[in-house]
Amino acid sequence: MTARAGSSGAADAPPVGMFDSGVGGVSVARAFLRMRPRAVVRYVADWTFCPYGGRPDAVVRERALGIARDLAAAGCAPVVVACNTASAVALSDIRRALPDVPVVGMEPAVKPAAAISKSGVVGVLATEHTLRGDLFRVTAGRYARGVRVVTAEGRGFVELVESGDVSSDRARETVARALAPLLAAGCDAVALACTHYPALLPILRELAPGVVFVDPAEAVARRTASLWDGLAGA
């Protein structure tokens, strides 16, 4: 499903293409539109294959490549892979397939989490694909020096967000299970490495009031805005 947002675009500015398996990437789109309210965003939610987490890499790669190519063919630039799982599995493939189009991906926010942490223990909440992908390994290796990184899968998080269930007892129990190993390890900063997860921030903060949760949407939006400005001649 494709949705269009934004007011009339700047003269000669291309629309920005963004996609995710579902509604998670809307957090990136909203952050970008706050920065560039005259921009147009074409957003694709791949609900047929949502969630990407748990699906074979080959399936995620094929879906992500197909959507990215469609957005580029429609004149979108940059193309934003507003999904951590798709970024982990297919970002390098998309960049090779679209050499003339700027492509922005999601990186686990290990760097800002490490900068915030006072305990020296940083948590990462992510999908299985993200945690076992090369992108996470490289990012953690580059930015986690001097801190211990503890990971946990947000099992069931995407399904909760897609169904709009972000405040029930069931949602609270699901979030508590995922948080338990991070809290037990002494994490005081946790990177949310899935664009769906910020929708659960009220519960996350309620269950862990002393923890800072890092949402990478703003950083990705800033990078997208910088690239779009260049293309728009701003």
TORPA-4810 file (N, C-alpha, C, O; in nm, 3 decimals):
<nodes>
NODE_1_0.086_-0.120_0.000_0.000_0.000_0.000_0.089_0.123_0.000_0.187_0.130_0.074_M
NODE_2_0.055_0.219_-0.082_0.134_0.341_-0.093_0.053_0.458_-0.042_-0.064_0.474_-0.078_T
NODE_3_0.114_0.541_0.041_0.049_0.662_0.091_0.135_0.781_0.059_0.257_0.771_0.056_A
NODE_4_0.070_0.894_0.035_0.142_1.017_0.005_0.113_1.117_0.115_-0.001_1.133_0.159_R
NODE_5_0.220_1.186_0.159_0.204_1.284_0.266_0.280_1.410_0.231_0.369_1.409_0.146_A
NODE_6_0.244_1.518_0.298_0.317_1.642_0.275_0.233_1.739_0.193_0.137_1.699_0.127_G
NODE_7_0.270_1.866_0.199_0.202_1.968_0.120_0.272_1.981_-0.013_0.354_1.898_-0.049_S
NODE_8_0.239_2.087_-0.086_0.299_2.102_-0.217_0.450_2.109_-0.205_0.502_2.183_-0.120_S
NODE_9_0.522_2.034_-0.287_0.666_2.023_-0.275_0.737_2.146_-0.325_0.681_2.229_-0.396_G
NODE_10_0.866_2.156_-0.286_0.949_2.265_-0.335_0.968_2.248_-0.484_0.965_2.136_-0.536_A
NODE_11_0.988_2.360_-0.554_1.003_2.356_-0.699_1.118_2.265_-0.738_1.227_2.273_-0.681_A
NODE_12_1.092_2.180_-0.835_1.192_2.089_-0.890_1.243_1.985_-0.790_1.341_1.916_-0.819_D
NODE_13_1.181_1.973_-0.676_1.226_1.876_-0.576_1.159_1.742_-0.601_1.038_1.737_-0.622_A
NODE_14_1.234_1.634_-0.598_1.173_1.503_-0.616_1.098_1.460_-0.490_1.129_1.508_-0.381_P
NODE_15_1.002_1.371_-0.503_0.943_1.314_-0.382_1.044_1.223_-0.315_1.133_1.168_-0.380_P
NODE_16_1.030_1.207_-0.186_1.114_1.115_-0.110_1.041_0.982_-0.098_0.924_0.979_-0.060_V
NODE_17_1.108_0.873_-0.130_1.048_0.740_-0.117_1.091_0.674_0.013_1.209_0.674_0.046_G
NODE_18_0.997_0.619_0.086_1.026_0.547_0.210_0.945_0.420_0.214_0.832_0.415_0.164_M
NODE_19_1.003_0.315_0.273_0.925_0.192_0.287_0.965_0.115_0.411_1.076_0.127_0.463_F
NODE_20_0.870_0.034_0.455_0.888_-0.054_0.570_0.793_-0.171_0.549_0.711_-0.170_0.458_D
NODE_21_0.805_-0.271_0.634_0.711_-0.383_0.626_0.570_-0.340_0.668_0.472_-0.404_0.630_S
NODE_22_0.562_-0.232_0.746_0.432_-0.185_0.792_0.437_-0.038_0.826_0.492_0.042_0.751_G
NODE_23_0.379_-0.002_0.942_0.367_0.139_0.978_0.487_0.193_1.053_0.494_0.313_1.081_V
NODE_24_0.583_0.108_1.087_0.696_0.152_1.169_0.771_0.270_1.110_0.803_0.364_1.182_G
NODE_25_0.799_0.265_0.980_0.876_0.371_0.916_0.806_0.505_0.911_0.868_0.605_0.875_G
NODE_26_0.678_0.508_0.947_0.607_0.637_0.952_0.674_0.731_1.052_0.666_0.852_1.037_V
NODE_27_0.740_0.675_1.154_0.811_0.760_1.251_0.922_0.839_1.182_0.947_0.954_1.218_S
NODE_28_0.987_0.778_1.085_1.092_0.848_1.009_1.029_0.952_0.917_1.078_1.064_0.906_V
NODE_29_0.919_0.914_0.851_0.850_1.008_0.762_0.802_1.131_0.837_0.816_1.243_0.788_A
NODE_30_0.746_1.112_0.955_0.697_1.226_1.034_0.813_1.317_1.074_0.802_1.439_1.067_R
NODE_31_0.923_1.256_1.117_1.039_1.337_1.158_1.092_1.416_1.039_1.129_1.533_1.054_A
NODE_32_1.097_1.355_0.923_1.145_1.425_0.804_1.052_1.539_0.766_1.098_1.648_0.734_F
NODE_33_0.922_1.515_0.769_0.825_1.619_0.730_0.821_1.734_0.830_0.785_1.846_0.793_L
NODE_34_0.857_1.709_0.955_0.869_1.820_1.050_0.985_1.911_1.009_0.979_2.033_1.028_R
NODE_35_1.089_1.850_0.954_1.207_1.927_0.911_1.185_1.993_0.775_1.231_2.105_0.752_M
NODE_36_1.113_1.924_0.686_1.091_1.975_0.551_0.942_1.963_0.517_0.902_1.876_0.441_R
NODE_37_0.860_2.052_0.575_0.714_2.040_0.559_0.664_2.058_0.416_0.551_2.020_0.387_P
NODE_38_0.745_2.113_0.327_0.701_2.130_0.188_0.734_2.008_0.103_0.698_2.003_-0.015_R
NODE_39_0.802_1.913_0.160_0.840_1.793_0.084_0.720_1.701_0.066_0.621_1.711_0.137_A
NODE_40_0.732_1.610_-0.031_0.633_1.506_-0.053_0.700_1.372_-0.025_0.809_1.344_-0.074_V
NODE_41_0.633_1.290_0.054_0.684_1.156_0.087_0.588_1.052_0.029_0.468_1.056_0.054_V
NODE_42_0.644_0.961_-0.046_0.567_0.844_-0.093_0.611_0.725_-0.009_0.726_0.681_-0.014_R
NODE_43_0.517_0.676_0.069_0.547_0.573_0.169_0.480_0.441_0.130_0.361_0.437_0.100_Y
NODE_44_0.559_0.335_0.131_0.507_0.202_0.100_0.514_0.115_0.226_0.621_0.100_0.285_V
NODE_45_0.401_0.060_0.266_0.394_-0.036_0.376_0.367_-0.173_0.315_0.262_-0.196_0.256_A
NODE_46_0.462_-0.264_0.329_0.452_-0.396_0.266_0.375_-0.492_0.357_0.430_-0.591_0.405_D
NODE_47_0.248_-0.460_0.379_0.169_-0.536_0.475_0.152_-0.683_0.437_0.131_-0.767_0.524_W
NODE_48_0.160_-0.713_0.310_0.146_-0.852_0.268_0.252_-0.941_0.332_0.226_-1.057_0.361_T
NODE_49_0.371_-0.885_0.353_0.483_-0.964_0.407_0.523_-0.918_0.547_0.630_-0.955_0.595_F
NODE_50_0.440_-0.839_0.611_0.469_-0.791_0.746_0.438_-0.900_0.850_0.332_-0.963_0.843_C
NODE_51_0.529_-0.923_0.945_0.657_-0.854_0.967_0.769_-0.922_0.887_0.761_-1.041_0.855_P
NODE_52_0.874_-0.845_0.856_0.990_-0.902_0.789_1.071_-0.990_0.884_1.130_-1.090_0.841_Y
NODE_53_1.072_-0.954_1.011_1.147_-1.033_1.108_1.095_-1.176_1.111_0.975_-1.199_1.121_G
NODE_54_1.187_-1.272_1.103_1.148_-1.413_1.102_1.134_-1.471_0.964_1.129_-1.593_0.950_G
NODE_55_1.126_-1.388_0.861_1.119_-1.438_0.724_1.260_-1.467_0.672_1.356_-1.407_0.719_R
NODE_56_1.272_-1.557_0.576_1.405_-1.586_0.520_1.469_-1.461_0.460_1.400_-1.375_0.405_P
NODE_57_1.601_-1.452_0.471_1.672_-1.336_0.417_1.640_-1.314_0.270_1.622_-1.201_0.226_D
NODE_58_1.631_-1.423_0.194_1.607_-1.412_0.049_1.473_-1.344_0.021_1.461_-1.267_-0.074_A
NODE_59_1.374_-1.373_0.104_1.242_-1.312_0.085_1.247_-1.162_0.116_1.196_-1.080_0.040_V
NODE_60_1.309_-1.128_0.228_1.320_-0.986_0.266_1.398_-0.910_0.160_1.361_-0.799_0.122_V
NODE_61_1.507_-0.970_0.113_1.591_-0.903_0.012_1.512_-0.879_-0.116_1.519_-0.770_-0.174_R
NODE_62_1.437_-0.979_-0.161_1.359_-0.965_-0.284_1.253_-0.857_-0.270_1.235_-0.776_-0.361_E
NODE_63_1.182_-0.856_-0.157_1.078_-0.755_-0.136_1.139_-0.615_-0.130_1.089_-0.522_-0.193_R
NODE_64_1.246_-0.601_-0.053_1.308_-0.469_-0.036_1.362_-0.416_-0.169_1.344_-0.299_-0.201_A
NODE_65_1.429_-0.502_-0.244_1.481_-0.459_-0.374_1.369_-0.417_-0.468_1.380_-0.316_-0.537_L
NODE_66_1.263_-0.494_-0.470_1.151_-0.463_-0.559_1.086_-0.330_-0.525_1.057_-0.250_-0.615_G
NODE_67_1.063_-0.306_-0.396_0.999_-0.180_-0.355_1.091_-0.062_-0.382_1.047_0.042_-0.431_I
NODE_68_1.220_-0.078_-0.350_1.315_0.032_-0.373_1.323_0.066_-0.522_1.326_0.183_-0.558_A
NODE_69_1.326_-0.036_-0.607_1.329_-0.011_-0.752_1.203_0.061_-0.798_1.210_0.151_-0.881_R
NODE_70_1.088_0.021_-0.745_0.962_0.085_-0.783_0.961_0.233_-0.742_0.917_0.318_-0.819_D
NODE_71_1.010_0.261_-0.622_1.014_0.400_-0.577_1.109_0.484_-0.662_1.078_0.598_-0.698_L
NODE_72_1.225_0.426_-0.695_1.319_0.498_-0.781_1.261_0.520_-0.919_1.278_0.627_-0.978_A
NODE_73_1.192_0.418_-0.973_1.130_0.432_-1.106_1.022_0.539_-1.107_0.993_0.597_-1.211_A
NODE_74_0.961_0.564_-0.990_0.858_0.668_-0.979_0.918_0.806_-0.958_0.846_0.904_-0.939_A
NODE_75_1.052_0.815_-0.961_1.119_0.944_-0.949_1.155_0.985_-0.808_1.193_1.100_-0.785_G
NODE_76_1.143_0.892_-0.713_1.173_0.927_-0.574_1.324_0.933_-0.549_1.400_0.849_-0.599_C
NODE_77_1.365_1.031_-0.473_1.504_1.043_-0.432_1.511_1.143_-0.316_1.457_1.253_-0.326_A
NODE_78_1.576_1.105_-0.208_1.637_0.976_-0.181_1.531_0.867_-0.163_1.411_0.895_-0.150_P
NODE_79_1.578_0.743_-0.162_1.496_0.629_-0.122_1.543_0.589_0.018_1.662_0.564_0.040_V
NODE_80_1.449_0.584_0.111_1.483_0.555_0.250_1.431_0.417_0.288_1.311_0.391_0.282_V
NODE_81_1.522_0.331_0.327_1.484_0.198_0.377_1.452_0.218_0.526_1.538_0.201_0.612_V
NODE_82_1.327_0.253_0.554_1.286_0.291_0.689_1.249_0.167_0.771_1.145_0.162_0.836_A
NODE_83_1.337_0.069_0.765_1.315_-0.060_0.830_1.451_-0.117_0.865_1.536_-0.134_0.777_C
NODE_84_1.474_-0.148_0.992_1.603_-0.201_1.032_1.629_-0.339_0.976_1.742_-0.371_0.937_N
NODE_85_1.526_-0.423_0.971_1.545_-0.558_0.917_1.582_-0.553_0.770_1.676_-0.620_0.728_T
NODE_86_1.508_-0.475_0.691_1.539_-0.463_0.549_1.676_-0.400_0.527_1.747_-0.437_0.434_A
NODE_87_1.714_-0.304_0.613_1.847_-0.243_0.602_1.955_-0.347_0.630_2.056_-0.353_0.560_S
NODE_88_1.934_-0.429_0.733_2.033_-0.530_0.769_2.052_-0.632_0.659_2.163_-0.678_0.634_A
NODE_89_1.943_-0.667_0.592_1.947_-0.775_0.493_1.981_-0.724_0.353_2.053_-0.790_0.278_V
NODE_90_1.930_-0.605_0.317_1.931_-0.568_0.174_1.990_-0.432_0.141_1.994_-0.396_0.024_A
NODE_91_2.036_-0.355_0.240_2.080_-0.218_0.210_2.191_-0.214_0.107_2.185_-0.135_0.013_L
NODE_92_2.293_-0.297_0.122_2.404_-0.296_0.026_2.357_-0.338_-0.112_2.405_-0.285_-0.212_S
NODE_93_2.263_-0.433_-0.119_2.210_-0.476_-0.248_2.131_-0.364_-0.316_2.141_-0.345_-0.437_D
NODE_94_2.055_-0.290_-0.238_1.976_-0.179_-0.293_2.068_-0.071_-0.347_2.045_-0.016_-0.455_I
NODE_95_2.173_-0.041_-0.273_2.267_0.062_-0.320_2.337_0.020_-0.449_2.363_0.103_-0.536_R
NODE_96_2.368_-0.108_-0.460_2.429_-0.156_-0.585_2.329_-0.151_-0.700_2.366_-0.121_-0.813_R
NODE_97_2.202_-0.181_-0.671_2.101_-0.183_-0.775_2.061_-0.043_-0.820_2.013_-0.026_-0.932_A
NODE_98_2.080_0.058_-0.734_2.039_0.195_-0.765_2.159_0.289_-0.749_2.159_0.374_-0.660_L
NODE_99_2.260_0.275_-0.833_2.383_0.354_-0.816_2.364_0.503_-0.834_2.446_0.582_-0.787_P
NODE_100_2.257_0.545_-0.902_2.236_0.687_-0.928_2.136_0.752_-0.833_2.103_0.870_-0.849_D
NODE_101_2.087_0.676_-0.736_1.987_0.728_-0.643_2.043_0.722_-0.500_2.090_0.616_-0.458_V
NODE_102_2.039_0.832_-0.426_2.082_0.825_-0.286_1.991_0.732_-0.207_1.868_0.741_-0.216_P
NODE_103_2.051_0.643_-0.132_1.974_0.546_-0.052_2.015_0.561_0.094_2.133_0.554_0.128_V
NODE_104_1.917_0.580_0.180_1.941_0.595_0.324_1.886_0.473_0.396_1.774_0.429_0.369_V
NODE_105_1.965_0.417_0.486_1.920_0.301_0.562_1.919_0.329_0.711_1.964_0.434_0.757_G
NODE_106_1.868_0.233_0.786_1.863_0.243_0.932_1.982_0.170_0.991_2.011_0.056_0.955_M
NODE_107_2.052_0.236_1.083_2.159_0.172_1.159_2.117_0.164_1.305_2.056_0.258_1.357_E
NODE_108_2.149_0.053_1.373_2.122_0.048_1.517_2.192_0.165_1.587_2.310_0.190_1.563_P
NODE_109_2.120_0.236_1.673_2.171_0.359_1.734_2.265_0.330_1.850_2.244_0.378_1.962_A
NODE_110_2.367_0.250_1.822_2.463_0.214_1.927_2.547_0.334_1.968_2.575_0.354_2.086_V
NODE_111_2.588_0.416_1.871_2.675_0.530_1.901_2.610_0.627_1.999_2.671_0.658_2.102_K
NODE_112_2.489_0.679_1.972_2.430_0.771_2.069_2.398_0.705_2.203_2.407_0.770_2.307_P
NODE_113_2.361_0.578_2.201_2.334_0.507_2.327_2.461_0.496_2.411_2.457_0.514_2.532_A
NODE_114_2.573_0.467_2.345_2.700_0.456_2.416_2.741_0.591_2.474_2.799_0.597_2.583_A
NODE_115_2.712_0.699_2.401_2.747_0.832_2.449_2.665_0.872_2.570_2.713_0.948_2.655_A
NODE_116_2.543_0.822_2.579_2.452_0.857_2.688_2.481_0.775_2.814_2.467_0.825_2.926_I
NODE_117_2.522_0.650_2.795_2.533_0.556_2.907_2.633_0.601_3.014_2.745_0.642_2.983_S
NODE_118_2.591_0.592_3.137_2.680_0.616_3.250_2.725_0.486_3.315_2.828_0.481_3.381_K
NODE_119_2.647_0.381_3.296_2.681_0.251_3.354_2.783_0.175_3.271_2.848_0.082_3.319_S
NODE_120_2.796_0.215_3.143_2.886_0.142_3.055_2.824_0.016_2.997_2.892_-0.066_2.936_G
NODE_121_2.693_0.001_3.017_2.621_-0.115_2.963_2.506_-0.062_2.877_2.417_0.008_2.925_V
NODE_122_2.510_-0.096_2.748_2.414_-0.045_2.651_2.330_-0.160_2.598_2.382_-0.267_2.566_V
NODE_123_2.200_-0.138_2.588_2.111_-0.240_2.534_2.071_-0.209_2.392_2.067_-0.093_2.350_G
NODE_124_2.040_-0.313_2.317_1.986_-0.298_2.182_1.864_-0.388_2.170_1.873_-0.510_2.185_V
NODE_125_1.750_-0.328_2.144_1.627_-0.403_2.117_1.608_-0.407_1.966_1.602_-0.303_1.902_L
NODE_126_1.598_-0.526_1.910_1.594_-0.539_1.765_1.527_-0.668_1.724_1.491_-0.750_1.808_A
NODE_127_1.511_-0.685_1.593_1.462_-0.812_1.540_1.578_-0.910_1.525_1.695_-0.870_1.529_T
NODE_128_1.546_-1.035_1.507_1.648_-1.138_1.488_1.738_-1.106_1.369_1.860_-1.119_1.378_E
NODE_129_1.679_-1.063_1.257_1.757_-1.031_1.137_1.858_-0.921_1.165_1.974_-0.931_1.124_H
NODE_130_1.814_-0.817_1.234_1.903_-0.705_1.261_2.021_-0.748_1.348_2.135_-0.709_1.323_T
NODE_131_1.993_-0.827_1.450_2.098_-0.866_1.544_2.201_-0.960_1.484_2.317_-0.959_1.526_L
NODE_132_2.163_-1.039_1.386_2.262_-1.130_1.327_2.319_-1.078_1.195_2.394_-1.148_1.128_R
NODE_133_2.282_-0.955_1.158_2.329_-0.900_1.031_2.465_-0.834_1.043_2.508_-0.794_1.152_G
NODE_134_2.533_-0.823_0.930_2.665_-0.759_0.926_2.658_-0.613_0.966_2.752_-0.561_1.027_D
NODE_135_2.547_-0.544_0.932_2.535_-0.402_0.963_2.542_-0.379_1.114_2.609_-0.286_1.159_L
NODE_136_2.474_-0.462_1.191_2.480_-0.449_1.337_2.619_-0.482_1.388_2.672_-0.411_1.474_F
NODE_137_2.679_-0.587_1.337_2.813_-0.626_1.382_2.914_-0.513_1.358_2.994_-0.481_1.446_R
NODE_138_2.909_-0.455_1.239_3.003_-0.348_1.206_2.975_-0.224_1.291_3.068_-0.162_1.343_V
NODE_139_2.848_-0.188_1.305_2.812_-0.068_1.382_2.851_-0.085_1.529_2.909_0.006_1.589_T
NODE_140_2.820_-0.200_1.586_2.855_-0.224_1.726_3.006_-0.224_1.745_3.056_-0.170_1.843_A
NODE_141_3.079_-0.284_1.652_3.224_-0.287_1.662_3.287_-0.150_1.652_3.390_-0.123_1.714_G
NODE_142_3.225_-0.063_1.574_3.281_0.071_1.552_3.251_0.166_1.667_3.336_0.246_1.706_R
NODE_143_3.129_0.156_1.722_3.087_0.259_1.816_3.073_0.212_1.961_3.050_0.294_2.050_Y
NODE_144_3.087_0.084_1.986_3.064_0.033_2.121_3.193_0.016_2.201_3.195_-0.058_2.300_A
NODE_145_3.298_0.081_2.160_3.423_0.070_2.235_3.407_0.132_2.373_3.358_0.245_2.387_R
NODE_146_3.449_0.058_2.472_3.440_0.109_2.609_3.309_0.080_2.677_3.292_0.113_2.795_G
NODE_147_3.213_0.020_2.605_3.087_-0.018_2.668_3.056_-0.164_2.636_3.104_-0.220_2.537_V
NODE_148_2.976_-0.222_2.719_2.927_-0.357_2.696_2.791_-0.348_2.629_2.704_-0.274_2.673_R
NODE_149_2.772_-0.424_2.521_2.645_-0.422_2.449_2.568_-0.551_2.478_2.619_-0.661_2.460_V
NODE_150_2.446_-0.535_2.524_2.357_-0.648_2.553_2.239_-0.639_2.458_2.179_-0.532_2.444_V
NODE_151_2.205_-0.748_2.393_2.097_-0.745_2.294_1.976_-0.827_2.338_1.987_-0.920_2.418_T
NODE_152_1.863_-0.790_2.284_1.739_-0.865_2.309_1.647_-0.847_2.190_1.642_-0.740_2.129_A
NODE_153_1.574_-0.952_2.157_1.476_-0.945_2.048_1.343_-0.891_2.101_1.296_-0.932_2.207_E
NODE_154_1.284_-0.800_2.025_1.152_-0.750_2.060_1.045_-0.841_2.001_0.967_-0.800_1.916_G
NODE_155_1.043_-0.963_2.048_0.948_-1.061_1.991_0.804_-1.019_2.018_0.764_-0.994_2.132_R
NODE_156_0.728_-1.011_1.910_0.588_-0.972_1.921_0.564_-0.823_1.915_0.448_-0.781_1.908_G
NODE_157_0.669_-0.741_1.917_0.652_-0.596_1.918_0.585_-0.546_1.790_0.491_-0.466_1.794_F
NODE_158_0.633_-0.594_1.676_0.579_-0.547_1.548_0.431_-0.580_1.538_0.350_-0.497_1.495_V
NODE_159_0.397_-0.702_1.577_0.257_-0.743_1.570_0.169_-0.656_1.659_0.057_-0.621_1.622_E
NODE_160_0.219_-0.621_1.777_0.143_-0.533_1.866_0.118_-0.397_1.801_0.006_-0.346_1.803_L
NODE_161_0.223_-0.340_1.745_0.212_-0.206_1.685_0.120_-0.209_1.563_0.037_-0.120_1.546_V
NODE_162_0.135_-0.310_1.480_0.052_-0.317_1.359_-0.096_-0.333_1.393_-0.182_-0.288_1.317_E
NODE_163_-0.124_-0.396_1.505_-0.264_-0.415_1.545_-0.316_-0.300_1.630_-0.434_-0.297_1.667_S
NODE_164_-0.229_-0.203_1.660_-0.270_-0.089_1.741_-0.277_-0.119_1.890_-0.332_-0.040_1.967_G
NODE_165_-0.222_-0.232_1.930_-0.226_-0.273_2.070_-0.097_-0.228_2.139_-0.002_-0.305_2.149_D
NODE_166_-0.095_-0.104_2.185_0.028_-0.050_2.244_0.011_-0.007_2.389_0.096_0.065_2.442_V
NODE_167_-0.098_-0.050_2.454_-0.118_-0.009_2.592_-0.186_-0.115_2.678_-0.215_-0.090_2.795_S
NODE_168_-0.213_-0.232_2.622_-0.286_-0.335_2.697_-0.194_-0.410_2.793_-0.073_-0.394_2.790_S
NODE_169_-0.255_-0.493_2.878_-0.177_-0.580_2.967_-0.092_-0.676_2.884_0.022_-0.706_2.920_D
NODE_170_-0.148_-0.724_2.773_-0.072_-0.815_2.685_0.052_-0.745_2.631_0.161_-0.803_2.629_R
NODE_171_0.036_-0.620_2.588_0.150_-0.545_2.536_0.253_-0.523_2.647_0.373_-0.536_2.623_A
NODE_172_0.206_-0.492_2.765_0.298_-0.468_2.878_0.377_-0.595_2.910_0.497_-0.588_2.936_R
NODE_173_0.311_-0.709_2.910_0.379_-0.835_2.940_0.482_-0.869_2.831_0.591_-0.918_2.861_E
NODE_174_0.446_-0.844_2.705_0.538_-0.871_2.595_0.663_-0.785_2.605_0.775_-0.833_2.587_T
NODE_175_0.644_-0.657_2.634_0.757_-0.565_2.647_0.842_-0.601_2.769_0.965_-0.596_2.763_V
NODE_176_0.777_-0.637_2.878_0.851_-0.671_3.001_0.943_-0.791_2.978_1.055_-0.794_3.029_A
NODE_177_0.896_-0.890_2.903_0.980_-1.008_2.875_1.105_-0.970_2.798_1.215_-1.018_2.827_R
NODE_178_1.089_-0.882_2.700_1.203_-0.841_2.619_1.300_-0.755_2.698_1.422_-0.766_2.681_A
NODE_179_1.248_-0.670_2.785_1.332_-0.580_2.864_1.409_-0.651_2.974_1.516_-0.605_3.014_L
NODE_180_1.357_-0.762_3.023_1.413_-0.826_3.142_1.564_-0.849_3.135_1.634_-0.811_3.229_A
NODE_181_1.617_-0.910_3.028_1.762_-0.933_3.026_1.843_-0.805_3.018_1.956_-0.800_3.068_P
NODE_182_1.789_-0.700_2.956_1.861_-0.574_2.947_1.868_-0.506_3.084_1.973_-0.454_3.123_L
NODE_183_1.758_-0.509_3.157_1.756_-0.449_3.289_1.843_-0.529_3.386_1.912_-0.472_3.470_L
NODE_184_1.839_-0.661_3.373_1.920_-0.745_3.460_2.070_-0.722_3.439_2.150_-0.737_3.531_A
NODE_185_2.106_-0.684_3.316_2.247_-0.659_3.284_2.292_-0.520_3.326_2.411_-0.490_3.320_A
NODE_186_2.198_-0.434_3.368_2.235_-0.300_3.412_2.236_-0.195_3.304_2.302_-0.092_3.319_G
NODE_187_2.165_-0.219_3.193_2.162_-0.120_3.085_2.093_0.008_3.133_1.988_0.003_3.195_C
NODE_188_2.154_0.123_3.103_2.088_0.249_3.133_2.058_0.329_3.006_2.002_0.438_3.013_D
NODE_189_2.093_0.274_2.890_2.059_0.332_2.761_2.029_0.218_2.665_2.106_0.121_2.658_A
NODE_190_1.919_0.228_2.593_1.877_0.120_2.503_1.845_0.178_2.366_1.762_0.268_2.353_V
NODE_191_1.911_0.125_2.264_1.884_0.165_2.126_1.765_0.085_2.074_1.763_-0.038_2.084_A
NODE_192_1.667_0.153_2.018_1.551_0.088_1.958_1.582_0.064_1.810_1.571_0.155_1.728_L
NODE_193_1.622_-0.058_1.777_1.671_-0.088_1.643_1.562_-0.150_1.556_1.586_-0.245_1.482_A
NODE_194_1.444_-0.093_1.565_1.333_-0.127_1.476_1.239_-0.008_1.476_1.206_0.045_1.582_C
NODE_195_1.197_0.036_1.358_1.116_0.157_1.350_0.976_0.140_1.410_0.908_0.240_1.435_T
NODE_196_0.934_0.017_1.433_0.805_-0.004_1.501_0.815_0.024_1.651_0.716_0.066_1.712_H
NODE_197_0.930_0.001_1.710_0.941_-0.001_1.855_0.910_0.131_1.925_0.858_0.129_2.036_Y
NODE_198_0.941_0.248_1.864_0.907_0.373_1.934_0.759_0.387_1.969_0.724_0.462_2.061_P
NODE_199_0.672_0.318_1.897_0.529_0.324_1.930_0.501_0.266_2.068_0.396_0.291_2.126_A
NODE_200_0.596_0.188_2.119_0.580_0.126_2.251_0.656_0.201_2.360_0.672_0.152_2.471_L
NODE_201_0.704_0.322_2.327_0.783_0.399_2.423_0.709_0.427_2.555_0.772_0.420_2.661_L
NODE_202_0.579_0.457_2.555_0.513_0.479_2.684_0.527_0.360_2.778_0.552_0.378_2.897_P
NODE_203_0.512_0.238_2.726_0.526_0.119_2.811_0.673_0.099_2.848_0.703_0.067_2.963_I
NODE_204_0.762_0.115_2.752_0.905_0.099_2.779_0.949_0.191_2.892_1.020_0.149_2.983_L
NODE_205_0.908_0.316_2.886_0.948_0.414_2.988_0.881_0.385_3.122_0.940_0.409_3.227_R
NODE_206_0.758_0.334_3.118_0.690_0.299_3.242_0.761_0.185_3.313_0.778_0.187_3.435_E
NODE_207_0.803_0.084_3.236_0.867_-0.033_3.294_1.014_-0.009_3.330_1.069_-0.079_3.415_L
NODE_208_1.076_0.088_3.265_1.217_0.115_3.291_1.239_0.266_3.301_1.299_0.326_3.212_A
NODE_209_1.191_0.328_3.408_1.195_0.475_3.418_1.336_0.532_3.424_1.356_0.650_3.395_P
NODE_210_1.434_0.452_3.462_1.571_0.503_3.470_1.652_0.483_3.344_1.771_0.515_3.341_G
NODE_211_1.589_0.432_3.240_1.661_0.401_3.115_1.627_0.504_3.009_1.512_0.547_2.996_V
NODE_212_1.728_0.544_2.932_1.706_0.632_2.817_1.692_0.546_2.692_1.779_0.465_2.662_V
NODE_213_1.583_0.563_2.620_1.559_0.487_2.498_1.589_0.576_2.378_1.538_0.688_2.368_F
NODE_214_1.673_0.526_2.288_1.722_0.606_2.175_1.648_0.564_2.048_1.658_0.450_2.004_V
NODE_215_1.575_0.660_1.991_1.502_0.640_1.866_1.584_0.702_1.753_1.609_0.823_1.756_D
NODE_216_1.627_0.625_1.653_1.712_0.679_1.547_1.638_0.758_1.440_1.700_0.806_1.346_P
NODE_217_1.506_0.772_1.452_1.428_0.836_1.345_1.477_0.977_1.315_1.485_1.016_1.198_A
NODE_218_1.509_1.055_1.417_1.551_1.194_1.395_1.681_1.200_1.316_1.695_1.281_1.225_E
NODE_219_1.777_1.113_1.352_1.906_1.114_1.282_1.889_1.074_1.135_1.951_1.133_1.047_A
NODE_220_1.806_0.974_1.109_1.782_0.931_0.971_1.709_1.041_0.894_1.737_1.064_0.777_V
NODE_221_1.616_1.106_0.961_1.543_1.217_0.896_1.638_1.332_0.861_1.625_1.392_0.754_A
NODE_222_1.732_1.362_0.949_1.828_1.469_0.920_1.914_1.435_0.799_1.940_1.520_0.714_R
NODE_223_1.959_1.309_0.792_2.039_1.267_0.677_1.956_1.275_0.549_2.007_1.319_0.445_R
NODE_224_1.832_1.233_0.555_1.743_1.239_0.439_1.721_1.383_0.396_1.723_1.414_0.277_T
NODE_225_1.699_1.471_0.492_1.677_1.612_0.461_1.799_1.674_0.394_1.785_1.752_0.300_A
NODE_226_1.917_1.638_0.441_2.040_1.691_0.381_2.053_1.648_0.235_2.086_1.729_0.149_S
NODE_227_2.027_1.521_0.208_2.034_1.472_0.070_1.925_1.534_-0.017_1.950_1.571_-0.132_L
NODE_228_1.805_1.546_0.038_1.694_1.604_-0.038_1.721_1.750_-0.072_1.690_1.796_-0.182_W
NODE_229_1.780_1.823_0.022_1.814_1.963_-0.004_1.906_1.975_-0.124_1.889_2.064_-0.207_D
NODE_230_2.004_1.885_-0.133_2.096_1.888_-0.246_2.027_1.861_-0.377_2.057_1.924_-0.478_G
NODE_231_1.933_1.768_-0.376_1.860_1.734_-0.498_1.762_1.844_-0.536_1.734_1.867_-0.653_L
NODE_232_1.709_1.914_-0.432_1.609_2.019_-0.457_1.674_2.153_-0.488_1.606_2.248_-0.525_A
NODE_233_1.807_2.160_-0.472_1.875_2.286_-0.496_1.848_2.387_-0.387_1.855_2.508_-0.409_G
NODE_234_1.815_2.335_-0.266_1.783_2.427_-0.156_1.909_2.493_-0.103_1.902_2.574_-0.010_A
</nodes>
